[in-house]
Amino acid sequence: MLKPSENMIRTPHRSYYSLVIAVAQRARQIAEKAEADGVILVEKPVDLAVHDFMDNKFKIIEPTSFEDG
């Protein structure tokens, strides 16, 4: 299993929680697309998702502030 250092992906303003959620969501997208297309994945979807973020194919966007309500 791929275990990259979180600082390979993360920048100082991003939380570890955001990183985990973003990778999980991207991995789910990869798995669903592969299933819909009938493709058998050799690598795990989580590994592919991590590579997507490391290669800057996808970026984590966090809200700058939270509104009450």
Backbone atoms as SQL, in Angstrom:
CREATE TABLE atoms (id INTEGER PRIMARY KEY, chain TEXT, resi INTEGER, resn TEXT, atom TEXT, x REAL, y REAL, z REAL);
INSERT INTO atoms VALUES
  (1, 'A', 1, 'MET', 'N', 0.843, -1.182, 0.000),
  (2, 'A', 1, 'MET', 'CA', 0.000, 0.000, 0.000),
  (3, 'A', 1, 'MET', 'C', 0.883, 1.238, 0.000),
  (4, 'A', 2, 'LEU', 'N', 0.484, 2.225, -0.751),
  (5, 'A', 2, 'LEU', 'CA', 1.214, 3.474, -0.841),
  (6, 'A', 2, 'LEU', 'C', 1.018, 4.282, 0.423),
  (7, 'A', 3, 'LYS', 'N', 2.113, 4.710, 1.026),
  (8, 'A', 3, 'LYS', 'CA', 2.039, 5.522, 2.234),
  (9, 'A', 3, 'LYS', 'C', 2.921, 6.754, 2.053),
  (10, 'A', 4, 'PRO', 'N', 2.464, 7.706, 1.257),
  (11, 'A', 4, 'PRO', 'CA', 3.281, 8.903, 1.051),
  (12, 'A', 4, 'PRO', 'C', 3.245, 9.798, 2.280),
  (13, 'A', 5, 'SER', 'N', 4.271, 10.570, 2.415),
  (14, 'A', 5, 'SER', 'CA', 4.282, 11.550, 3.493),
  (15, 'A', 5, 'SER', 'C', 3.195, 12.568, 3.197),
  (16, 'A', 6, 'GLU', 'N', 2.446, 12.965, 4.216),
  (17, 'A', 6, 'GLU', 'CA', 1.335, 13.893, 3.980),
  (18, 'A', 6, 'GLU', 'C', 1.827, 15.232, 3.468),
  (19, 'A', 7, 'ASN', 'N', 3.083, 15.604, 3.763),
  (20, 'A', 7, 'ASN', 'CA', 3.580, 16.888, 3.277),
  (21, 'A', 7, 'ASN', 'C', 3.899, 16.855, 1.791),
  (22, 'A', 8, 'MET', 'N', 3.846, 15.678, 1.161),
  (23, 'A', 8, 'MET', 'CA', 4.009, 15.588, -0.290),
  (24, 'A', 8, 'MET', 'C', 2.774, 16.143, -0.994),
  (25, 'A', 9, 'ILE', 'N', 1.638, 16.112, -0.331),
  (26, 'A', 9, 'ILE', 'CA', 0.384, 16.572, -0.914),
  (27, 'A', 9, 'ILE', 'C', -0.077, 17.853, -0.253),
  (28, 'A', 10, 'ARG', 'N', 0.016, 17.878, 1.043),
  (29, 'A', 10, 'ARG', 'CA', -0.585, 18.920, 1.859),
  (30, 'A', 10, 'ARG', 'C', 0.226, 20.208, 1.838),
  (31, 'A', 11, 'THR', 'N', -0.455, 21.308, 1.886),
  (32, 'A', 11, 'THR', 'CA', 0.198, 22.594, 2.081),
  (33, 'A', 11, 'THR', 'C', -0.171, 23.063, 3.484),
  (34, 'A', 12, 'PRO', 'N', 0.558, 24.041, 4.030),
  (35, 'A', 12, 'PRO', 'CA', 0.348, 24.407, 5.435),
  (36, 'A', 12, 'PRO', 'C', -1.071, 24.779, 5.834),
  (37, 'A', 13, 'HIS', 'N', -1.876, 25.353, 4.942),
  (38, 'A', 13, 'HIS', 'CA', -3.218, 25.780, 5.351),
  (39, 'A', 13, 'HIS', 'C', -4.251, 24.664, 5.276),
  (40, 'A', 14, 'ARG', 'N', -3.903, 23.523, 4.765),
  (41, 'A', 14, 'ARG', 'CA', -4.871, 22.425, 4.649),
  (42, 'A', 14, 'ARG', 'C', -4.783, 21.504, 5.855),
  (43, 'A', 15, 'SER', 'N', -5.906, 21.019, 6.269),
  (44, 'A', 15, 'SER', 'CA', -5.940, 20.113, 7.407),
  (45, 'A', 15, 'SER', 'C', -5.782, 18.668, 6.939),
  (46, 'A', 16, 'TYR', 'N', -5.329, 17.834, 7.846),
  (47, 'A', 16, 'TYR', 'CA', -5.197, 16.417, 7.548),
  (48, 'A', 16, 'TYR', 'C', -6.561, 15.819, 7.238),
  (49, 'A', 17, 'TYR', 'N', -7.584, 16.270, 7.933),
  (50, 'A', 17, 'TYR', 'CA', -8.951, 15.802, 7.699),
  (51, 'A', 17, 'TYR', 'C', -9.376, 16.073, 6.259),
  (52, 'A', 18, 'SER', 'N', -9.096, 17.265, 5.755),
  (53, 'A', 18, 'SER', 'CA', -9.455, 17.608, 4.380),
  (54, 'A', 18, 'SER', 'C', -8.736, 16.707, 3.386),
  (55, 'A', 19, 'LEU', 'N', -7.487, 16.394, 3.675),
  (56, 'A', 19, 'LEU', 'CA', -6.727, 15.511, 2.803),
  (57, 'A', 19, 'LEU', 'C', -7.354, 14.122, 2.747),
  (58, 'A', 20, 'VAL', 'N', -7.702, 13.578, 3.893),
  (59, 'A', 20, 'VAL', 'CA', -8.302, 12.249, 3.960),
  (60, 'A', 20, 'VAL', 'C', -9.640, 12.214, 3.227),
  (61, 'A', 21, 'ILE', 'N', -10.467, 13.214, 3.453),
  (62, 'A', 21, 'ILE', 'CA', -11.777, 13.280, 2.797),
  (63, 'A', 21, 'ILE', 'C', -11.623, 13.411, 1.286),
  (64, 'A', 22, 'ALA', 'N', -10.717, 14.276, 0.842),
  (65, 'A', 22, 'ALA', 'CA', -10.517, 14.482, -0.596),
  (66, 'A', 22, 'ALA', 'C', -10.014, 13.217, -1.277),
  (67, 'A', 23, 'VAL', 'N', -9.061, 12.526, -0.661),
  (68, 'A', 23, 'VAL', 'CA', -8.536, 11.289, -1.247),
  (69, 'A', 23, 'VAL', 'C', -9.631, 10.226, -1.286),
  (70, 'A', 24, 'ALA', 'N', -10.419, 10.125, -0.235),
  (71, 'A', 24, 'ALA', 'CA', -11.499, 9.135, -0.205),
  (72, 'A', 24, 'ALA', 'C', -12.544, 9.418, -1.286),
  (73, 'A', 25, 'GLN', 'N', -12.908, 10.678, -1.449),
  (74, 'A', 25, 'GLN', 'CA', -13.894, 11.034, -2.476),
  (75, 'A', 25, 'GLN', 'C', -13.350, 10.752, -3.879),
  (76, 'A', 26, 'ARG', 'N', -12.093, 11.093, -4.118),
  (77, 'A', 26, 'ARG', 'CA', -11.494, 10.839, -5.433),
  (78, 'A', 26, 'ARG', 'C', -11.383, 9.337, -5.692),
  (79, 'A', 27, 'ALA', 'N', -11.013, 8.570, -4.674),
  (80, 'A', 27, 'ALA', 'CA', -10.915, 7.116, -4.825),
  (81, 'A', 27, 'ALA', 'C', -12.272, 6.520, -5.168),
  (82, 'A', 28, 'ARG', 'N', -13.322, 7.035, -4.541),
  (83, 'A', 28, 'ARG', 'CA', -14.678, 6.562, -4.838),
  (84, 'A', 28, 'ARG', 'C', -15.041, 6.869, -6.288),
  (85, 'A', 29, 'GLN', 'N', -14.684, 8.052, -6.778),
  (86, 'A', 29, 'GLN', 'CA', -14.946, 8.410, -8.170),
  (87, 'A', 29, 'GLN', 'C', -14.218, 7.464, -9.122),
  (88, 'A', 30, 'ILE', 'N', -12.968, 7.173, -8.817),
  (89, 'A', 30, 'ILE', 'CA', -12.167, 6.276, -9.660),
  (90, 'A', 30, 'ILE', 'C', -12.790, 4.885, -9.694),
  (91, 'A', 31, 'ALA', 'N', -13.178, 4.365, -8.529),
  (92, 'A', 31, 'ALA', 'CA', -13.767, 3.025, -8.451),
  (93, 'A', 31, 'ALA', 'C', -15.099, 2.947, -9.194),
  (94, 'A', 32, 'GLU', 'N', -15.931, 3.975, -9.023),
  (95, 'A', 32, 'GLU', 'CA', -17.232, 3.983, -9.692),
  (96, 'A', 32, 'GLU', 'C', -17.085, 4.067, -11.203),
  (97, 'A', 33, 'LYS', 'N', -16.149, 4.872, -11.679),
  (98, 'A', 33, 'LYS', 'CA', -15.924, 4.992, -13.125),
  (99, 'A', 33, 'LYS', 'C', -15.404, 3.675, -13.696),
  (100, 'A', 34, 'ALA', 'N', -14.479, 3.034, -12.991),
  (101, 'A', 34, 'ALA', 'CA', -13.935, 1.758, -13.449),
  (102, 'A', 34, 'ALA', 'C', -15.027, 0.692, -13.515),
  (103, 'A', 35, 'GLU', 'N', -15.893, 0.682, -12.517),
  (104, 'A', 35, 'GLU', 'CA', -16.986, -0.287, -12.508),
  (105, 'A', 35, 'GLU', 'C', -17.971, -0.029, -13.643),
  (106, 'A', 36, 'ALA', 'N', -18.292, 1.233, -13.873),
  (107, 'A', 36, 'ALA', 'CA', -19.230, 1.584, -14.942),
  (108, 'A', 36, 'ALA', 'C', -18.661, 1.246, -16.319),
  (109, 'A', 37, 'ASP', 'N', -17.343, 1.415, -16.465),
  (110, 'A', 37, 'ASP', 'CA', -16.687, 1.144, -17.746),
  (111, 'A', 37, 'ASP', 'C', -16.279, -0.319, -17.897),
  (112, 'A', 38, 'GLY', 'N', -16.446, -1.119, -16.848),
  (113, 'A', 38, 'GLY', 'CA', -16.063, -2.524, -16.884),
  (114, 'A', 38, 'GLY', 'C', -14.567, -2.731, -16.865),
  (115, 'A', 39, 'VAL', 'N', -13.833, -1.791, -16.280),
  (116, 'A', 39, 'VAL', 'CA', -12.377, -1.854, -16.228),
  (117, 'A', 39, 'VAL', 'C', -11.955, -2.485, -14.904),
  (118, 'A', 40, 'ILE', 'N', -10.993, -3.383, -14.963),
  (119, 'A', 40, 'ILE', 'CA', -10.434, -3.980, -13.750),
  (120, 'A', 40, 'ILE', 'C', -9.185, -3.189, -13.388),
  (121, 'A', 41, 'LEU', 'N', -9.188, -2.618, -12.204),
  (122, 'A', 41, 'LEU', 'CA', -8.062, -1.806, -11.762),
  (123, 'A', 41, 'LEU', 'C', -6.955, -2.687, -11.202),
  (124, 'A', 42, 'VAL', 'N', -5.730, -2.423, -11.632),
  (125, 'A', 42, 'VAL', 'CA', -4.577, -3.146, -11.114),
  (126, 'A', 42, 'VAL', 'C', -4.143, -2.530, -9.791),
  (127, 'A', 43, 'GLU', 'N', -4.142, -1.195, -9.744),
  (128, 'A', 43, 'GLU', 'CA', -3.804, -0.485, -8.511),
  (129, 'A', 43, 'GLU', 'C', -5.076, -0.196, -7.731),
  (130, 'A', 44, 'LYS', 'N', -4.920, -0.011, -6.442),
  (131, 'A', 44, 'LYS', 'CA', -6.069, 0.334, -5.604),
  (132, 'A', 44, 'LYS', 'C', -6.508, 1.766, -5.902),
  (133, 'A', 45, 'PRO', 'N', -7.818, 2.020, -5.849),
  (134, 'A', 45, 'PRO', 'CA', -8.315, 3.373, -6.112),
  (135, 'A', 45, 'PRO', 'C', -7.707, 4.433, -5.195),
  (136, 'A', 46, 'VAL', 'N', -7.419, 4.083, -3.952),
  (137, 'A', 46, 'VAL', 'CA', -6.813, 5.055, -3.032),
  (138, 'A', 46, 'VAL', 'C', -5.415, 5.443, -3.508),
  (139, 'A', 47, 'ASP', 'N', -4.645, 4.465, -3.976),
  (140, 'A', 47, 'ASP', 'CA', -3.312, 4.764, -4.498),
  (141, 'A', 47, 'ASP', 'C', -3.395, 5.683, -5.712),
  (142, 'A', 48, 'LEU', 'N', -4.347, 5.412, -6.594),
  (143, 'A', 48, 'LEU', 'CA', -4.524, 6.255, -7.780),
  (144, 'A', 48, 'LEU', 'C', -4.947, 7.664, -7.380),
  (145, 'A', 49, 'ALA', 'N', -5.805, 7.768, -6.380),
  (146, 'A', 49, 'ALA', 'CA', -6.258, 9.077, -5.906),
  (147, 'A', 49, 'ALA', 'C', -5.105, 9.877, -5.313),
  (148, 'A', 50, 'VAL', 'N', -4.269, 9.227, -4.520),
  (149, 'A', 50, 'VAL', 'CA', -3.111, 9.908, -3.933),
  (150, 'A', 50, 'VAL', 'C', -2.204, 10.430, -5.038),
  (151, 'A', 51, 'HIS', 'N', -1.975, 9.619, -6.056),
  (152, 'A', 51, 'HIS', 'CA', -1.141, 10.054, -7.177),
  (153, 'A', 51, 'HIS', 'C', -1.758, 11.251, -7.901),
  (154, 'A', 52, 'ASP', 'N', -3.073, 11.267, -8.030),
  (155, 'A', 52, 'ASP', 'CA', -3.745, 12.401, -8.662),
  (156, 'A', 52, 'ASP', 'C', -3.453, 13.700, -7.916),
  (157, 'A', 53, 'PHE', 'N', -3.484, 13.650, -6.591),
  (158, 'A', 53, 'PHE', 'CA', -3.202, 14.854, -5.803),
  (159, 'A', 53, 'PHE', 'C', -1.714, 15.198, -5.828),
  (160, 'A', 54, 'MET', 'N', -0.866, 14.192, -5.802),
  (161, 'A', 54, 'MET', 'CA', 0.574, 14.445, -5.848),
  (162, 'A', 54, 'MET', 'C', 0.977, 15.066, -7.178),
  (163, 'A', 55, 'ASP', 'N', 0.323, 14.652, -8.257),
  (164, 'A', 55, 'ASP', 'CA', 0.628, 15.159, -9.602),
  (165, 'A', 55, 'ASP', 'C', -0.133, 16.438, -9.922),
  (166, 'A', 56, 'ASN', 'N', -0.844, 16.971, -8.942),
  (167, 'A', 56, 'ASN', 'CA', -1.641, 18.197, -9.089),
  (168, 'A', 56, 'ASN', 'C', -2.713, 18.102, -10.167),
  (169, 'A', 57, 'LYS', 'N', -3.235, 16.906, -10.400),
  (170, 'A', 57, 'LYS', 'CA', -4.354, 16.740, -11.322),
  (171, 'A', 57, 'LYS', 'C', -5.648, 17.206, -10.654),
  (172, 'A', 58, 'PHE', 'N', -5.671, 17.108, -9.323),
  (173, 'A', 58, 'PHE', 'CA', -6.803, 17.557, -8.528),
  (174, 'A', 58, 'PHE', 'C', -6.264, 18.360, -7.363),
  (175, 'A', 59, 'LYS', 'N', -7.055, 19.325, -6.911),
  (176, 'A', 59, 'LYS', 'CA', -6.643, 20.163, -5.792),
  (177, 'A', 59, 'LYS', 'C', -7.718, 20.158, -4.722),
  (178, 'A', 60, 'ILE', 'N', -7.286, 20.333, -3.492),
  (179, 'A', 60, 'ILE', 'CA', -8.202, 20.400, -2.360),
  (180, 'A', 60, 'ILE', 'C', -8.558, 21.865, -2.147),
  (181, 'A', 61, 'ILE', 'N', -9.851, 22.147, -2.185),
  (182, 'A', 61, 'ILE', 'CA', -10.309, 23.507, -1.970),
  (183, 'A', 61, 'ILE', 'C', -11.117, 23.528, -0.671),
  (184, 'A', 62, 'GLU', 'N', -10.643, 24.328, 0.265),
  (185, 'A', 62, 'GLU', 'CA', -11.326, 24.439, 1.545),
  (186, 'A', 62, 'GLU', 'C', -11.976, 25.812, 1.656),
  (187, 'A', 63, 'PRO', 'N', -13.098, 25.892, 2.344),
  (188, 'A', 63, 'PRO', 'CA', -13.702, 27.209, 2.564),
  (189, 'A', 63, 'PRO', 'C', -12.779, 28.051, 3.441),
  (190, 'A', 64, 'THR', 'N', -12.763, 29.362, 3.185),
  (191, 'A', 64, 'THR', 'CA', -11.899, 30.239, 3.971),
  (192, 'A', 64, 'THR', 'C', -12.532, 30.582, 5.312),
  (193, 'A', 65, 'SER', 'N', -13.848, 30.536, 5.381),
  (194, 'A', 65, 'SER', 'CA', -14.531, 30.788, 6.655),
  (195, 'A', 65, 'SER', 'C', -15.846, 30.028, 6.664),
  (196, 'A', 66, 'PHE', 'N', -16.336, 29.803, 7.853),
  (197, 'A', 66, 'PHE', 'CA', -17.603, 29.108, 8.011),
  (198, 'A', 66, 'PHE', 'C', -18.646, 30.104, 8.488),
  (199, 'A', 67, 'GLU', 'N', -19.817, 29.997, 7.917),
  (200, 'A', 67, 'GLU', 'CA', -20.905, 30.890, 8.323),
  (201, 'A', 67, 'GLU', 'C', -21.809, 30.151, 9.288),
  (202, 'A', 68, 'ASP', 'N', -22.311, 30.853, 10.271),
  (203, 'A', 68, 'ASP', 'CA', -23.277, 30.271, 11.201),
  (204, 'A', 68, 'ASP', 'C', -24.619, 30.143, 10.482),
  (205, 'A', 69, 'GLY', 'N', -25.262, 29.058, 10.703),
  (206, 'A', 69, 'GLY', 'CA', -26.558, 29.065, 10.124),
  (207, 'A', 69, 'GLY', 'C', -27.103, 27.808, 9.745);
